[in-house]
Amino acid sequence: MASLNISTGTPLELRKLWRHPCKKKFHQEKQYGFSACQPKASSHQEGSAETVKQGVDKAAEAGENIKNRAASMTEDANQKSKDIASNVSEATHDVTDKAKQTVQNAWDSAKGTAQKAKETVLGKVEDAKQSAKTNADKAQRAMKSNN
């Protein structure tokens, strides 16, 4: 056991005696705490180390599987987003085409109605003109016969 300086709390000796795990009697600890003796691992410790290694390998494999599944799910989500965007684009294009067709039909209908109105008005004007001419001819004949 090391003695301590009571006023500073620092050890007076840098060496101490202690019982080493290799179960040899006592080793003297070197200045920095390293022993010249290296303990050997027991078969139980080696088995435990192998079990830990297998556990780490399984955890790494599980992590890789999770990573692959996440990548696959990301790809699936990306593809679905593209499909939805494509469907929305197609639907928008279809709606735009239908709107254009509706406007074209309305324009054609308006032109047709205007043409029919024009023909009707011109026909009535032509009839009125013809009627006025006929009446003028009748009036002129009537005046000649009275003379």
N, CA, C and O of each residue as an XYZ file, in Angstrom:
588
protein
N       0.819     -1.164      0.000
C       0.000      0.000      0.000
C       0.872      1.241      0.000
O       1.895      1.264      0.684
N       0.506      2.261     -0.736
C       1.315      3.473     -0.819
C       0.936      4.425      0.304
O      -0.220      4.493      0.723
N       1.917      5.142      0.769
C       1.670      6.162      1.787
C       1.415      7.480      1.096
O       2.014      7.777      0.063
N       0.510      8.284      1.675
C       0.174      9.564      1.081
C       0.716     10.702      1.920
O       0.772     10.630      3.147
N       1.105     11.732      1.237
C       1.468     12.972      1.921
C       0.150     13.618      2.322
O      -0.660     13.949      1.456
N      -0.076     13.800      3.589
C      -1.369     14.268      4.087
C      -1.640     15.691      3.642
O      -2.796     16.014      3.368
N      -0.678     16.533      3.555
C      -0.914     17.930      3.193
C      -1.241     18.093      1.714
O      -2.062     18.941      1.366
N      -0.612     17.294      0.815
C      -0.856     17.447     -0.628
C      -1.720     16.342     -1.197
O      -2.308     16.533     -2.262
N      -1.827     15.213     -0.554
C      -2.605     14.093     -1.039
C      -1.901     13.311     -2.122
O      -2.559     12.513     -2.790
N      -0.601     13.482     -2.347
C       0.138     12.759     -3.372
C       0.864     11.581     -2.748
O       1.211     11.631     -1.568
N       1.105     10.508     -3.523
C       1.779      9.335     -2.969
C       3.241      9.631     -2.678
O       3.912     10.353     -3.415
N       3.715      9.047     -1.575
C       5.136      9.172     -1.244
C       5.936      8.143     -2.017
O       7.087      8.405     -2.367
N       5.348      6.944     -2.303
C       6.015      5.899     -3.060
C       5.296      5.728     -4.390
O       4.073      5.849     -4.456
N       6.033      5.453     -5.423
C       5.417      5.220     -6.718
C       5.179      3.743     -6.963
O       4.577      3.377     -7.972
N       5.645      2.871     -6.044
C       5.473      1.444     -6.224
C       4.574      0.913     -5.127
O       4.571      1.411     -4.001
N       3.815     -0.104     -5.480
C       3.010     -0.761     -4.463
C       2.920     -2.239     -4.778
O       3.188     -2.656     -5.905
N       2.556     -3.010     -3.817
C       2.389     -4.441     -4.030
C       0.913     -4.713     -4.256
O       0.055     -4.130     -3.594
N       0.628     -5.593     -5.186
C      -0.765     -5.933     -5.460
C      -0.844     -7.342     -5.978
O       0.165     -7.894     -6.417
N      -2.002     -7.934     -5.939
C      -2.204     -9.293     -6.397
C      -2.588     -9.241     -7.869
O      -3.564     -8.585     -8.233
N      -1.820     -9.934     -8.725
C      -2.030     -9.931    -10.163
C      -3.037    -11.011    -10.551
O      -3.116    -12.039     -9.879
N      -3.828    -10.799    -11.644
C      -4.819    -11.795    -12.058
C      -4.236    -13.138    -12.446
O      -4.972    -14.125    -12.465
N      -2.969    -13.225    -12.752
C      -2.401    -14.515    -13.112
C      -2.186    -15.384    -11.872
O      -1.726    -16.519    -12.001
N      -2.499    -14.894    -10.695
C      -2.505    -15.595     -9.417
C      -1.115    -15.937     -8.912
O      -0.961    -16.766     -8.015
N      -0.102    -15.300     -9.484
C       1.224    -15.459     -8.912
C       1.217    -14.697     -7.602
O       0.362    -13.846     -7.356
N       2.154    -15.011     -6.801
C       2.142    -14.471     -5.446
C       1.938    -12.964     -5.481
O       0.783    -12.543     -5.416
N       2.911    -12.153     -5.574
C       2.790    -10.702     -5.676
C       3.757    -10.197     -6.719
O       4.874    -10.704     -6.825
N       3.354     -9.214     -7.484
C       4.229     -8.562     -8.458
C       4.444     -7.144     -7.975
O       3.593     -6.549     -7.313
N       5.554     -6.644     -8.308
C       5.786     -5.258     -7.971
C       5.377     -4.443     -9.192
O       5.864     -4.689    -10.296
N       4.482     -3.469     -8.997
C       3.982     -2.651    -10.088
C       5.072     -1.694    -10.516
O       5.772     -1.108     -9.690
N       5.202     -1.547    -11.830
C       6.188     -0.613    -12.347
C       5.703      0.817    -12.102
O       4.589      1.028    -11.622
N       6.521      1.767    -12.425
C       6.233      3.160    -12.105
C       4.903      3.623    -12.699
O       4.197      4.394    -12.049
N       4.532      3.188    -13.903
C       3.317      3.665    -14.545
C       2.176      2.666    -14.460
O       1.177      2.833    -15.159
N       2.281      1.669    -13.658
C       1.178      0.765    -13.438
C       1.151     -0.452    -14.329
O       0.155     -1.175    -14.315
N       2.207     -0.731    -15.120
C       2.220     -1.893    -15.998
C       3.008     -3.016    -15.351
O       4.046     -2.776    -14.734
N       2.527     -4.227    -15.486
C       3.195     -5.384    -14.898
C       3.961     -6.105    -15.983
O       3.595     -6.047    -17.157
N       5.014     -6.778    -15.595
C       5.810     -7.545    -16.539
C       5.094     -8.812    -16.937
O       5.441     -9.408    -17.958
N       4.111     -9.250    -16.176
C       3.387    -10.489    -16.447
C       2.108    -10.178    -17.213
O       1.377     -9.252    -16.862
N       1.842    -10.943    -18.246
C       0.600    -10.776    -19.002
C      -0.323    -11.938    -18.695
O       0.061    -13.086    -18.921
N      -1.525    -11.693    -18.188
C      -2.423    -12.800    -17.867
C      -2.963    -13.448    -19.132
O      -3.159    -12.765    -20.138
N      -3.205    -14.748    -19.100
C      -3.765    -15.468    -20.238
C      -5.274    -15.514    -20.082
O      -5.797    -15.602    -18.971
N      -5.974    -15.453    -21.226
C      -7.434    -15.513    -21.199
C      -7.872    -16.944    -20.940
O      -7.282    -17.889    -21.462
N      -8.898    -17.093    -20.140
C      -9.435    -18.423    -19.865
C     -10.305    -18.870    -21.027
O     -10.675    -18.054    -21.871
N     -10.636    -20.154    -21.085
C     -11.491    -20.654    -22.157
C     -12.876    -20.023    -22.068
O     -13.525    -19.815    -23.094
N     -13.332    -19.719    -20.871
C     -14.633    -19.050    -20.692
C     -14.577    -17.645    -21.291
O     -15.520    -17.204    -21.948
N     -13.441    -16.932    -21.055
C     -13.291    -15.597    -21.617
C     -13.195    -15.657    -23.130
O     -13.757    -14.805    -23.817
N     -12.492    -16.650    -23.661
C     -12.394    -16.798    -25.109
C     -13.755    -17.102    -25.713
O     -14.090    -16.561    -26.767
N     -14.552    -17.958    -25.071
C     -15.906    -18.267    -25.548
C     -16.786    -17.027    -25.522
O     -17.571    -16.785    -26.439
N     -16.644    -16.244    -24.454
C     -17.417    -15.005    -24.354
C     -17.027    -14.036    -25.452
O     -17.881    -13.369    -26.035
N     -15.736    -13.960    -25.731
C     -15.257    -13.071    -26.793
C     -15.833    -13.509    -28.143
O     -16.229    -12.669    -28.951
N     -15.878    -14.816    -28.385
C     -16.435    -15.323    -29.642
C     -17.929    -14.997    -29.738
O     -18.422    -14.613    -30.799
N     -18.640    -15.153    -28.622
C     -20.072    -14.835    -28.592
C     -20.294    -13.355    -28.881
O     -21.198    -12.989    -29.632
N     -19.464    -12.512    -28.281
C     -19.567    -11.068    -28.521
C     -19.284    -10.771    -29.989
O     -19.979     -9.960    -30.602
N     -18.264    -11.424    -30.560
C     -17.928    -11.198    -31.965
C     -19.095    -11.609    -32.862
O     -19.431    -10.900    -33.810
N     -19.712    -12.753    -32.562
C     -20.869    -13.196    -33.345
C     -22.019    -12.204    -33.216
O     -22.699    -11.901    -34.196
N     -22.232    -11.702    -32.005
C     -23.283    -10.706    -31.797
C     -23.031     -9.436    -32.593
O     -23.949     -8.869    -33.185
N     -21.785     -9.000    -32.600
C     -21.410     -7.806    -33.362
C     -21.621     -8.052    -34.852
O     -22.120     -7.178    -35.561
N     -21.238     -9.249    -35.336
C     -21.436     -9.583    -36.749
C     -22.917     -9.578    -37.110
O     -23.311     -9.059    -38.155
N     -23.741    -10.168    -36.223
C     -25.194    -10.186    -36.480
C     -25.763     -8.777    -36.471
O     -26.622     -8.449    -37.290
N     -25.290     -7.940    -35.550
C     -25.763     -6.557    -35.494
C     -25.361     -5.806    -36.762
O     -26.146     -5.026    -37.302
N     -24.133     -6.044    -37.238
C     -23.681     -5.402    -38.472
C     -24.522     -5.869    -39.656
O     -24.890     -5.069    -40.516
N     -24.824     -7.166    -39.699
C     -25.660     -7.711    -40.774
C     -27.068     -7.115    -40.707
O     -27.640     -6.745    -41.732
N     -27.618     -7.024    -39.500
C     -28.951     -6.430    -39.338
C     -28.934     -4.964    -39.768
O     -29.871     -4.489    -40.410
N     -27.861     -4.249    -39.411
C     -27.733     -2.853    -39.831
C     -27.674     -2.728    -41.339
O     -28.273     -1.817    -41.912
N     -26.957     -3.637    -41.990
C     -26.869     -3.630    -43.456
C     -28.242     -3.914    -44.074
O     -28.635     -3.285    -45.057
N     -28.972     -4.882    -43.474
C     -30.321     -5.192    -43.974
C     -31.239     -3.983    -43.837
O     -32.006     -3.674    -44.749
N     -31.159     -3.307    -42.709
C     -31.992     -2.116    -42.498
C     -31.628     -1.038    -43.506
O     -32.499     -0.374    -44.068
N     -30.327     -0.871    -43.727
C     -29.869      0.122    -44.705
C     -30.403     -0.206    -46.097
O     -30.873      0.684    -46.805
N     -30.333     -1.484    -46.496
C     -30.831     -1.893    -47.812
C     -32.335     -1.702    -47.925
O     -32.832     -1.242    -48.953
N     -33.062     -2.058    -46.864
C     -34.521     -1.868    -46.894
C     -34.880     -0.391    -46.968
O     -35.811     -0.010    -47.678
N     -34.146      0.441    -46.236
C     -34.402      1.884    -46.282
C     -34.135      2.425    -47.683
O     -34.892      3.254    -48.187
N     -33.057      1.957    -48.308
C     -32.742      2.397    -49.671
C     -33.830      1.948    -50.631
O     -34.237      2.702    -51.515
N     -34.303      0.713    -50.455
C     -35.367      0.194    -51.315
C     -36.656      0.994    -51.125
O     -37.338      1.336    -52.091
N     -36.974      1.284    -49.868
C     -38.184      2.060    -49.589
C     -38.064      3.473    -50.163
O     -39.042      4.032    -50.659
N     -36.866      4.045    -50.095
C     -36.642      5.375    -50.658
C     -36.831      5.344    -52.165
O     -37.447      6.243    -52.737
N     -36.295      4.297    -52.817
C     -36.482      4.150    -54.267
C     -37.958      4.018    -54.612
O     -38.444      4.651    -55.549
N     -38.679      3.178    -53.838
C     -40.107      2.993    -54.077
C     -40.860      4.307    -53.932
O     -41.700      4.641    -54.768
N     -40.562      5.055    -52.872
C     -41.229      6.339    -52.646
C     -40.906      7.316    -53.771
O     -41.772      8.066    -54.220
N     -39.662      7.302    -54.218
C     -39.245      8.180    -55.308
C     -39.996      7.824    -56.589
O     -40.472      8.709    -57.300
N     -40.100      6.526    -56.881
C     -40.809      6.090    -58.081
C     -42.285      6.450    -58.000
O     -42.871      6.906    -58.981
N     -42.893      6.243    -56.819
C     -44.311      6.591    -56.655
C     -44.518      8.084    -56.839
O     -45.509      8.503    -57.437
N     -43.584      8.899    -56.327
C     -43.683     10.351    -56.500
C     -43.620     10.712    -57.978
O     -44.373     11.562    -58.453
N     -42.710     10.052    -58.704
C     -42.602     10.315    -60.143
C     -43.885      9.902    -60.860
O     -44.366     10.619    -61.737
N     -44.447      8.734    -60.484
C     -45.682      8.268    -61.108
C     -46.826      9.240    -60.848
O     -47.599      9.565    -61.750
N     -46.923      9.697    -59.607
C     -47.990     10.642    -59.259
C     -47.811     11.941    -60.039
O     -48.775     12.490    -60.573
N     -46.569     12.432    -60.101
C     -46.308     13.665    -60.843
C     -46.668     13.486    -62.318
O     -47.235     14.384    -62.940
N     -46.334     12.321    -62.869
C     -46.663     12.051    -64.260
C     -48.175     12.008    -64.467
O     -48.691     12.555    -65.441
N     -48.884     11.348    -63.537
C     -50.345     11.282    -63.643
C     -50.971     12.658    -63.528
O     -51.912     12.979    -64.254
N     -50.451     13.477    -62.616
C     -50.974     14.836    -62.467
C     -50.718     15.634    -63.731
O     -51.576     16.391    -64.184
N     -49.518     15.458    -64.305
C     -49.180     16.166    -65.536
C     -50.108     15.745    -66.673
O     -50.592     16.585    -67.431
N     -50.351     14.440    -66.786
C     -51.253     13.948    -67.834
C     -52.673     14.470    -67.621
O     -53.340     14.883    -68.571
N     -53.129     14.450    -66.373
C     -54.478     14.939    -66.069
C     -54.590     16.424    -66.379
O     -55.601     16.876    -66.917
N     -53.549     17.186    -66.040
C     -53.545     18.621    -66.332
C     -53.567     18.843    -67.836
O     -54.273     19.722    -68.330
N     -52.792     18.044    -68.561
C     -52.769     18.157    -70.026
C     -54.149     17.840    -70.603
O     -54.624     18.540    -71.497
N     -54.797     16.777    -70.089
C     -56.132     16.414    -70.550
C     -57.128     17.520    -70.271
O     -57.944     17.853    -71.130
N     -57.072     18.101    -69.064
C     -57.992     19.187    -68.705
C     -57.748     20.393    -69.606
O     -58.695     21.046    -70.046
N     -56.478     20.687    -69.879
C     -56.141     21.812    -70.758
C     -56.691     21.569    -72.159
O     -57.267     22.472    -72.767
N     -56.516     20.358    -72.672
C     -57.050     20.031    -74.000
C     -58.567     20.168    -74.035
O     -59.128     20.702    -74.992
N     -59.230     19.679    -72.979
C     -60.701     19.793    -72.925
C     -61.136     21.253    -72.857
O     -62.122     21.639    -73.485
N     -60.402     22.063    -72.095
C     -60.730     23.487    -72.002
C     -60.555     24.159    -73.367
O     -61.393     24.960    -73.782
N     -59.458     23.827    -74.061
C     -59.237     24.380    -75.400
C     -60.371     23.981    -76.338
O     -60.875     24.804    -77.103
N     -60.769     22.714    -76.273
C     -61.840     22.226    -77.138
C     -63.159     22.935    -76.827
O     -63.910     23.290    -77.736
N     -63.434     23.137    -75.531
C     -64.663     23.826    -75.132
C     -64.666     25.261    -75.640
O     -65.682     25.742    -76.143
N     -63.539     25.941    -75.511
C     -63.440     27.323    -76.004
C     -63.594     27.342    -77.525
O     -64.269     28.217    -78.067
N     -62.974     26.385    -78.215
C     -63.091     26.325    -79.679
C     -64.547     26.084    -80.092
O     -65.052     26.707    -81.026
N     -65.215     25.163    -79.373
C     -66.632     24.899    -79.679
C     -67.491     26.134    -79.446
O     -68.380     26.433    -80.243
N     -67.228     26.850    -78.359
C     -67.986     28.073    -78.075
C     -67.743     29.118    -79.162
O     -68.673     29.797    -79.596
N     -66.491     29.245    -79.599
C     -66.153     30.205    -80.663
C     -66.850     29.826    -81.969
O     -67.429     30.676    -82.646
N     -66.787     28.540    -82.312
C     -67.454     28.083    -83.535
C     -68.958     28.328    -83.460
O     -69.571     28.748    -84.441
N     -69.544     28.068    -82.310
C     -70.983     28.295    -82.132
C     -71.319     29.777    -82.271
O     -72.313     30.132    -82.904
N     -70.504     30.633    -81.689
C     -70.743     32.076    -81.781
C     -70.626     32.542    -83.232
O     -71.433     33.347    -83.697
N     -69.610     32.029    -83.951
C     -69.457     32.397    -85.363
C     -70.660     31.921    -86.176
O     -71.178     32.643    -87.029
N     -71.096     30.684    -85.892
C     -72.249     30.145    -86.620
C     -73.510     30.960    -86.352
O     -74.277     31.249    -87.270
N     -73.718     31.324    -85.104
C     -74.903     32.133    -84.758
C     -74.829     33.495    -85.419
O     -75.835     33.982    -85.933
N     -73.668     34.118    -85.419
C     -73.503     35.421    -86.061
C     -73.754     35.313    -87.560
O     -74.381     36.190    -88.153
N     -73.265     34.239    -88.169
C     -73.483     34.040    -89.617
C     -74.974     33.880    -89.926
O     -75.482     34.454    -90.889
N     -75.673     33.087    -89.089
C     -77.114     32.900    -89.307
C     -77.863     34.211    -89.120
O     -78.796     34.515    -89.863
N     -77.446     34.989    -88.118
C     -78.090     36.286    -87.890
C     -77.838     37.204    -89.087
O     -78.734     37.920    -89.535
N     -76.632     37.170    -89.585
C     -76.288     37.999    -90.746
C     -77.130     37.595    -91.949
O     -77.687     38.443    -92.647
N     -77.216     36.281    -92.183
C     -78.006     35.807    -93.328
C     -79.470     36.181    -93.167
O     -80.127     36.558    -94.138
N     -79.983     36.078    -91.952
C     -81.382     36.411    -91.702
C     -81.619     37.896    -91.920
O     -82.583     38.284    -92.580
N     -80.746     38.723    -91.370
C     -80.895     40.179    -91.516
C     -80.733     40.564    -92.971
O     -81.532     41.334    -93.503
N     -79.690     40.029    -93.630
C     -79.491     40.363    -95.047
C     -80.651     39.871    -95.896
O     -81.048     40.531    -96.855
N     -81.189     38.723    -95.548
C     -82.339     38.214    -96.297
C     -83.546     39.136    -96.133
O     -84.246     39.426    -97.103
N     -83.783     39.588    -94.921
C     -84.909     40.505    -94.683
C     -84.668     41.842    -95.353
O     -85.593     42.454    -95.887
N     -83.415     42.297    -95.325
C     -83.091     43.559    -96.012
C     -83.310     43.381    -97.506
O     -83.870     44.257    -98.165
N     -82.881     42.279    -98.027
C     -83.061     42.008    -99.468
C     -84.547     41.927    -99.809
O     -84.989     42.458   -100.828
N     -85.321     41.252    -98.938
C     -86.776     41.166    -99.155
C     -87.411     42.552    -99.102
O     -88.263     42.886    -99.925
N     -86.987     43.356    -98.123
C     -87.544     44.710    -97.989
C     -87.175     45.545    -99.207
O     -87.992     46.312    -99.719
N     -85.944     45.389    -99.664
C     -85.477     46.125   -100.838
C     -86.281     45.711   -102.063
O     -86.713     46.553   -102.850
N     -86.472     44.425   -102.212
C     -87.247     43.908   -103.351
C     -88.702     44.395   -103.255
O     -89.304     44.788   -104.254
N     -89.246     44.361   -102.047
C     -90.625     44.816   -101.844
C     -90.751     46.302   -102.151
O     -91.732     46.727   -102.762
N     -89.769     47.098   -101.732
C     -89.803     48.540   -101.991
C     -89.703     48.794   -103.498
O     -90.379     49.673   -104.032
N     -88.867     48.028   -104.167
C     -88.727     48.199   -105.615
C     -90.024     47.831   -106.338
O     -90.458     48.513   -107.266
N     -90.627     46.730   -105.882
C     -91.893     46.308   -106.485
C     -92.970     47.372   -106.262
O     -93.727     47.704   -107.174
N     -93.027     47.894   -105.049
C     -94.020     48.936   -104.745
C     -93.743     50.199   -105.554
O     -94.687     50.859   -105.990
N     -92.508     50.545   -105.761
C     -92.150     51.726   -106.548
C     -92.564     51.514   -108.010
O     -93.077     52.428   -108.656
N     -92.340     50.321   -108.513
C     -92.745     50.024   -109.896
C     -94.262     50.121   -110.038
O     -94.769     50.657   -111.024
N     -94.976     49.601   -109.052
C     -96.451     49.664   -109.082
C     -96.914     51.116   -109.051
O     -97.837     51.495   -109.772
N     -96.281     51.914   -108.227
C     -96.677     53.317   -108.107
C     -96.375     54.041   -109.414
O     -97.159     54.885   -109.848
N     -95.270     53.726   -110.033
C     -94.910     54.371   -111.287
C     -95.893     53.968   -112.384
O     -96.276     54.821   -113.185
N     -96.308     52.733   -112.454
C     -97.279     52.278   -113.460
C     -98.645     52.942   -113.210
O     -99.378     53.304   -114.131
N     -98.934     53.078   -111.930
C    -100.230     53.685   -111.593
C    -100.228     55.151   -112.030
O    -101.255     55.647   -112.492
N     -99.127     55.840   -111.900
C     -99.070     57.242   -112.281
C     -99.116     57.384   -113.813
O     -99.691     58.338   -114.337
N     -98.516     56.441   -114.507
C     -98.531     56.511   -115.964
C     -99.942     56.235   -116.489
O    -100.392     56.847   -117.457
N    -100.609     55.320   -115.843
C    -101.955     55.022   -116.329
C    -102.926     56.143   -116.021
O    -103.930     56.281   -116.721
N    -102.680     56.919   -115.040
C    -103.543     58.056   -114.696
C    -103.239     59.231   -115.635
O    -104.070     60.133   -115.741
N    -102.251     59.258   -116.224
C    -101.921     60.357   -117.116
C    -102.504     60.131   -118.419
O    -102.338     60.953   -119.321
